[in-house]
Amino acid sequence: MVAKLGLHAAFAAGTDLLGTRFDPYMSYNFLVEIDGLVTGGFTEVTGLESEIQLEEYQEGGRNEYIHKFPTRTVYPNLVLSHGMTAIDSLWDWYSSASKGQIKLRSGTIMLLDRKRLPITWWNFKDAYPVKWVGPQFEASNDTQVAVERVELVHRGIKKPSFARGLALARTII
């Protein structure tokens, strides 16, 4: 029966029988915390990625494939975008870094459910700003929010086991 329905269909049928739904989480519902403080209402976070770099080795006499060996994990910069307010903490952090006063900060990006409760999260460590982009101004658009972007270099992203366990526990309850 499973082969005819497919794994996804069988999983969906099983969750209906148990009364549990596994709807995807909405990407608009998130918070960013840096050094223990929720730093404002961000409109976008990009760069939440991780990639294992590979080294290729072509073995003599083996033309049908190339060996690929993992070398290191790399992380692109995080880009945080938010509507400008009177609070200049991100600008101040960037301005200090541009003068050589690097202050490393760690933080968390939290995905929230519809009730605004954390579902899961990713921690980044030892970040500092390397780029700031100010708002774009347009006199003909009186409804657009002024948005600034700060790009952070960091030393890795981790998803704590507690975050994974919490997400799993919520599906059981």
N, C-alpha and C positions, 0 to 999 in steps of 0.2 A: 504494500500500500504506500509506504514512504517513497519508494522509487517512482511511482506514478504521480504522486502529488508534488514531489520535490521537497527538499529539506525545509525551505521557507514556509511552504504551505502547511507541512506537518507541524512546524513550530507554532504557527499561527493558530492552528486547530487546537493544539495542546494548551496554549495560553488561554484560549476562549473557555476550555473546559475547566481550567483552574481559576478563572476569573481574574487573571493577571494580564495587564496590557503592557507592552513594551514600545510605547510610542517614542519616536525620536524627540530629543530635547531641542528647544528653540534656541537659536544662536544669538538672539537679541538680549537674552536675559543673563547678564554676567556682571561681575564686580572685579575690580583690580585693587589689590592691597599692596602697599610698598612699606616695608619696615613697620608692619603692624597697624598701619593707618589706611583706611579706605580712602583713596586719593581722588575721588570724584566720579562723576558719571561719564564714563568713557563711551564713545559712540562706536569705536572699532578697535580691535586688537588684531594685528597680523604678525606673522613670524613665529607662531606657536608650532614649531616644526623641529624635527630631529632626523638626521640622515647618517647612515653608516657609510663611510667612504671605503672604497675597495681598491685593492692593488691587483692588477692582472698579471698572470704568468702564463706565457705560451710554452707549453711543454713540447720539446722536439719529438716529432713522429706522431703527435696527436693533433690532427687538423680539424677534428669534429667539434671541439670545444676549447675554451680558454678557462683556466683555473682563475677563480676570483676569491681573494682573501680579504677579510675585514681588517681595516687598519685603525681607524678612529671614528668617533662620533662627532659630528659638527652640528652647530646650531646657528641659524641665521639670526640677525638682530630682531628684537621685538619692536614693533611700532605701535605706540599708544596714541590714539586720537581722541580728543574730547573738546566739548564746547568751552570756550574761554569764559572765565569768571574773574572775580576780583582776587582770587587766591592764585598766587604766582609760584607755588612750590616747585612745579616742574621746570619753569623758566629759571628759577633761582638755582636749581640743581644743575641744569645745563650750563648756565652762565659761570658757575664756579668751576665746572669741569673744563670749560673753554679757557680758563685762566690757569689750568694745571692743578687745580684743587679737586682731585678725584675723590669722591666719596662713594664707596661701594655700598649698594643697598640690595637687599633680597626682597622678593615679593611673591605674590600668589595671584593667579587668575582663576576665579571661581565661576563655574557654570551653575546657574540657579534653575529651580523648577518654577512652575507657574505660581507657586505660593511664595516665591523669592527665598527659598531655602536652598542651601548648597547641596548640589548633587554630587559633584566631583570637582577636583581642582588640580592645578599644575603649579609647582613651585619653580621659580627661577632664582639663581643665586649670583651674588657679586656683580650686580649690574651697575652700569653708569651710562649717562647719555652721551651720544656721539653726534647727534644731529637734531636740530630743532627746525620745524617748518611752521611759520605763522599762518594766520588766516588769509584767505583770498577775499578781497573786497570787490563788491559789485553793487553799484548804486541803484540799479534797476530791480534788484531782488530784495524786497523788504521783509522776507520771511526766513531767509537763510541764516543759520547760526554760524557765528565765527568759530572756526575749529583750528586748534593747534595740534601739531604732531611732534612727539618726542621719540627718537629712535634709541634703543638701548642695546648695548653689547652686554653679554652675560656669559656665565660659565656653566651653562647647562640647564636643562629642564627635567624635572622629576615629577612623576605622579605617585604620591605616597601610597603605600599599601592600605592605609586607613581610608583614603579617598576611594580607592577601588572597592574596599569592603563595605563602605557606607552605601555606595551605589547598588551593590549586590543585595545588601540587607534591605534596602528600601523596596526592592522588587519582591521580596519574600513577605514583607509586612502587609 
